[in-house]
């Protein structure tokens, strides 16, 4: 989400909200507001910390390696 223009980000955040509610219909309005606030804060932090990084996560999974867990991520660069 953070890689797009502000307009694209708002549209994607709206789509995220709709999808989240579709799969989690019992979510309270307060919880949903907090979830969206967290998403906006994550986007803000990403833009502040890595303004020129245009990679998008296209896949991620948690894998157990020995006694620890790792997150494996695949990304693609946006033009």
Beta strands, then each sheet from edge to edge (+ up, - down):
strand 1: 55-65
strand 2: 68-77
sheet 1: 1+ 2-
end
